[in-house]
Structures are given as structure tokens and as C-alpha cells.
Amino acid sequence: MSIPPPNLPLPQWAYVPGETAEAAADYETLAQAKLLVPSRFGGYVPARHPALRYGIALNDHGYFWEAQEILETVWAAAPQGGRERILLRACIHIAYANLRLRMQKPHAAARFFGEALGELDTLRKAVAGGDGFADGFPAAALAALLRARLALPSLSKTDWVAIGAVART
């Protein structure tokens, strides 16, 4: 499942807490995507929903803080107990881990990658069968990539994980 970026602009800069103190996050750009998220999704989160695709594209373009902001908004609207909430939590943890790598905090990144892997394991055990984001996503491939990252002796900035790229391999 390839996840092309929707027709929303990328933020003007990537916000990194503690590094971009002179400039806050580009909230205006993120607000455009957040407005696309309904108060509640009915039944499941569609795989092609523009805010979901945008959040993943942000991560894959190196806007990790922004990605977690958008993905958390989608997660909040996802049906309670649904498979999409589980996969979205994994994606949020990956965005957090990627941000920690950029901040040169490899131990924190490894912890978040481990939490994402736990969510993917939970997803594997959840009952499938629908048209949502989680139903066509290559979660096993993403889990394998996370296991490979966690097997490295140490993590560096270059070890960040592109969520959407997993679908294209």
C-alpha cells in the first residue's frame, strides 16, 4: 500500500523541541490537515483519508514532531477498540522515536521503537476484516524493520523509520 502525500503543503520548517526555540511549530500549516479530521470516524479510518496520508508523509519527509501531531488527531477520532487505533499508536511511537533520534537520544528512540513493535504485535492478534487503514497496511514488514533497528548495537540519526516506505518495498 503506497501512501502518496495529499495536496497539503509541508510545514515551513521541522520543529525540534529545544533546537528551534526561536521558532515555534508551524501550527498554521498543521491546522489545514487537522480540519480534515472528523470528530469521529464511523467504523474505521479509511486508508486514503488525507489527514492520515499527510501524517505519514510528514514522518517520511522528516517532519517527525508534526507527524505525531497529525497522527494523534486522527487517532483521537478513530473508533474505540478498532485496529486502526492500534496501528496509529504504533505510527505515533515511530514518529516519537524518529524525533528522539534527531535529538540524539538513541535510548529513548529505542524505547519508542519497542513500544511501536508491541503495538504491531497487538495488531497481529486483533481480528481483521474491514476496509480500514490497518487492513491493507504491511504491518509485518514494518515490524521486521523495527526489529532490525532494535538489533543494531546503537541507533543514530540515520536509523529513522519511514512508515510509508515500508509499503513500497
The 8 nearest C-alpha neighbors of each residue, nearest first, counted from 0:
[[1, 166, 136, 2, 135, 167, 137, 163],
 [0, 2, 166, 167, 3, 163, 164, 165],
 [1, 3, 163, 52, 0, 4, 56, 166],
 [4, 2, 1, 5, 52, 56, 163, 53],
 [3, 5, 56, 53, 52, 2, 6, 7],
 [6, 4, 7, 49, 53, 3, 52, 50],
 [7, 5, 8, 4, 49, 53, 9, 3],
 [6, 8, 5, 9, 32, 53, 31, 4],
 [9, 7, 10, 6, 28, 11, 5, 31],
 [8, 10, 11, 7, 57, 28, 12, 62],
 [11, 9, 12, 28, 25, 8, 13, 29],
 [10, 12, 9, 25, 13, 28, 8, 24],
 [13, 11, 10, 14, 25, 24, 62, 9],
 [14, 12, 62, 15, 10, 11, 61, 65],
 [13, 15, 24, 19, 12, 64, 16, 23],
 [14, 16, 18, 19, 17, 13, 64, 98],
 [17, 15, 18, 19, 14, 20, 102, 64],
 [16, 18, 20, 19, 15, 102, 14, 21],
 [19, 17, 15, 16, 20, 14, 21, 102],
 [18, 20, 22, 21, 15, 17, 14, 16],
 [21, 19, 22, 18, 17, 23, 16, 15],
 [20, 22, 19, 23, 18, 17, 24, 14],
 [23, 21, 20, 19, 24, 14, 25, 12],
 [22, 24, 25, 20, 21, 19, 14, 26],
 [23, 25, 14, 26, 22, 13, 12, 65],
 [24, 26, 27, 28, 10, 23, 11, 29],
 [27, 25, 29, 28, 24, 30, 23, 10],
 [28, 26, 30, 29, 25, 31, 10, 24],
 [27, 29, 30, 26, 31, 10, 25, 8],
 [30, 28, 26, 31, 32, 27, 33, 25],
 [29, 31, 33, 27, 32, 28, 26, 34],
 [32, 30, 29, 34, 33, 28, 27, 35],
 [33, 31, 50, 34, 35, 30, 29, 69],
 [32, 34, 30, 35, 36, 31, 29, 69],
 [33, 35, 32, 31, 36, 30, 37, 50],
 [36, 34, 33, 32, 50, 37, 31, 49],
 [37, 35, 33, 34, 73, 50, 38, 72],
 [38, 36, 39, 40, 35, 76, 34, 73],
 [37, 39, 76, 36, 40, 75, 77, 73],
 [40, 38, 76, 37, 77, 41, 78, 75],
 [39, 41, 77, 76, 44, 43, 78, 42],
 [40, 42, 43, 39, 78, 44, 77, 76],
 [41, 43, 78, 40, 44, 81, 77, 131],
 [44, 42, 131, 41, 40, 45, 78, 77],
 [43, 45, 131, 132, 40, 77, 83, 46],
 [46, 44, 131, 48, 47, 132, 43, 130],
 [47, 45, 132, 131, 48, 44, 51, 133],
 [46, 48, 45, 49, 52, 51, 132, 2],
 [47, 49, 45, 51, 46, 50, 52, 44],
 [50, 48, 52, 51, 5, 53, 47, 35],
 [51, 49, 53, 32, 52, 48, 54, 35],
 [52, 50, 54, 53, 48, 49, 55, 70],
 [51, 53, 49, 55, 50, 54, 4, 2],
 [52, 54, 50, 56, 51, 55, 4, 5],
 [55, 53, 66, 57, 51, 69, 70, 56],
 [54, 56, 58, 52, 57, 53, 163, 59],
 [55, 57, 53, 59, 4, 58, 54, 52],
 [58, 56, 62, 66, 54, 60, 55, 59],
 [59, 57, 63, 66, 55, 62, 61, 56],
 [58, 60, 161, 56, 57, 61, 55, 162],
 [61, 59, 57, 58, 62, 56, 161, 63],
 [60, 62, 58, 59, 63, 57, 13, 97],
 [63, 61, 57, 13, 58, 65, 60, 64],
 [62, 64, 58, 66, 94, 98, 65, 61],
 [65, 63, 67, 66, 62, 14, 98, 68],
 [64, 66, 68, 63, 62, 67, 69, 57],
 [67, 65, 54, 63, 57, 58, 69, 68],
 [66, 68, 70, 91, 64, 69, 65, 94],
 [69, 67, 65, 71, 66, 70, 72, 64],
 [70, 68, 72, 54, 66, 71, 67, 65],
 [69, 71, 67, 73, 72, 54, 68, 66],
 [72, 70, 74, 68, 73, 69, 67, 75],
 [71, 73, 69, 75, 70, 74, 68, 76],
 [72, 74, 70, 76, 71, 75, 77, 36],
 [75, 73, 71, 77, 76, 72, 84, 87],
 [74, 76, 72, 73, 77, 71, 39, 84],
 [75, 77, 39, 73, 74, 38, 40, 78],
 [78, 76, 74, 40, 75, 84, 44, 39],
 [79, 77, 81, 42, 40, 43, 80, 76],
 [80, 78, 81, 77, 84, 76, 75, 82],
 [81, 79, 78, 82, 84, 85, 83, 77],
 [82, 80, 83, 78, 79, 84, 43, 85],
 [81, 83, 85, 84, 133, 122, 86, 80],
 [82, 84, 86, 133, 85, 81, 87, 132],
 [85, 83, 87, 82, 86, 81, 74, 77],
 [84, 86, 88, 82, 83, 87, 118, 122],
 [87, 85, 89, 83, 88, 84, 133, 90],
 [86, 88, 90, 84, 89, 85, 83, 74],
 [89, 87, 91, 85, 86, 90, 84, 92],
 [88, 90, 115, 86, 92, 87, 118, 91],
 [89, 91, 87, 93, 92, 88, 94, 86],
 [92, 90, 88, 94, 67, 93, 89, 87],
 [93, 91, 95, 89, 111, 115, 90, 94],
 [92, 94, 96, 90, 95, 91, 112, 97],
 [93, 95, 97, 91, 63, 96, 92, 67],
 [96, 94, 92, 98, 93, 97, 91, 99],
 [97, 95, 108, 93, 99, 111, 98, 94],
 [96, 98, 159, 94, 100, 99, 95, 93],
 [97, 99, 101, 95, 63, 100, 96, 94],
 [100, 98, 102, 96, 104, 108, 101, 97],
 [101, 99, 103, 156, 97, 102, 98, 104],
 [100, 102, 98, 156, 103, 99, 97, 104],
 [101, 103, 99, 100, 104, 98, 15, 156],
 [104, 102, 100, 101, 105, 99, 156, 155],
 [103, 105, 99, 100, 102, 107, 106, 108],
 [106, 104, 108, 154, 107, 100, 103, 109],
 [107, 105, 109, 108, 104, 110, 154, 153],
 [108, 106, 110, 109, 105, 104, 99, 111],
 [109, 107, 96, 105, 111, 99, 106, 110],
 [108, 110, 112, 106, 107, 111, 113, 105],
 [109, 111, 113, 107, 108, 112, 114, 106],
 [112, 110, 114, 96, 108, 113, 92, 109],
 [113, 111, 109, 115, 114, 110, 93, 96],
 [114, 112, 116, 110, 111, 115, 109, 117],
 [113, 115, 111, 117, 116, 112, 110, 118],
 [116, 114, 89, 112, 118, 117, 92, 113],
 [115, 117, 113, 119, 114, 118, 142, 112],
 [118, 116, 114, 120, 115, 119, 113, 121],
 [119, 117, 121, 115, 120, 116, 89, 85],
 [120, 118, 122, 116, 121, 117, 123, 115],
 [119, 121, 117, 123, 118, 122, 116, 124],
 [122, 120, 118, 124, 119, 123, 117, 125],
 [123, 121, 119, 125, 120, 124, 85, 118],
 [122, 124, 120, 121, 125, 119, 138, 126],
 [125, 123, 121, 122, 126, 120, 127, 119],
 [126, 124, 122, 123, 127, 121, 82, 81],
 [125, 127, 124, 128, 82, 123, 122, 81],
 [128, 126, 125, 134, 129, 82, 133, 123],
 [127, 129, 134, 126, 130, 131, 133, 82],
 [130, 128, 131, 134, 127, 43, 133, 132],
 [129, 131, 134, 45, 132, 128, 43, 46],
 [132, 130, 45, 43, 44, 134, 133, 46],
 [131, 133, 46, 45, 134, 44, 83, 135],
 [134, 132, 83, 136, 131, 135, 82, 86],
 [133, 135, 131, 132, 136, 130, 129, 127],
 [136, 134, 133, 132, 137, 0, 131, 130],
 [135, 137, 133, 138, 134, 0, 132, 166],
 [138, 136, 140, 139, 166, 135, 141, 165],
 [137, 139, 141, 140, 136, 142, 119, 123],
 [140, 138, 142, 141, 137, 143, 119, 123],
 [141, 139, 143, 142, 138, 137, 144, 165],
 [140, 142, 138, 144, 143, 139, 165, 145],
 [143, 141, 139, 145, 144, 140, 116, 138],
 [144, 142, 140, 146, 141, 145, 139, 147],
 [143, 145, 147, 141, 142, 146, 140, 148],
 [144, 146, 148, 142, 147, 143, 149, 141],
 [145, 147, 149, 143, 148, 144, 150, 142],
 [148, 146, 144, 150, 145, 149, 143, 151],
 [149, 147, 145, 150, 146, 151, 144, 158],
 [148, 150, 146, 151, 147, 145, 109, 112],
 [151, 149, 147, 148, 146, 152, 153, 145],
 [152, 150, 153, 149, 148, 154, 147, 146],
 [153, 151, 150, 154, 149, 148, 155, 147],
 [154, 152, 151, 155, 105, 149, 150, 106],
 [153, 155, 105, 158, 151, 152, 156, 148],
 [154, 156, 157, 158, 100, 105, 153, 103],
 [157, 155, 100, 101, 158, 159, 103, 154],
 [156, 158, 155, 159, 154, 100, 101, 160],
 [159, 157, 155, 156, 154, 160, 148, 100],
 [160, 158, 97, 157, 156, 161, 100, 96],
 [159, 161, 162, 158, 97, 93, 59, 145],
 [162, 160, 59, 164, 163, 58, 159, 165],
 [163, 161, 164, 165, 160, 55, 59, 90],
 [162, 164, 165, 166, 2, 161, 55, 1],
 [163, 165, 167, 166, 161, 162, 168, 59],
 [166, 164, 163, 167, 168, 162, 141, 140],
 [167, 165, 0, 164, 1, 163, 168, 137],
 [166, 168, 164, 165, 1, 0, 163, 2],
 [167, 165, 166, 164, 140, 1, 163, 0]]
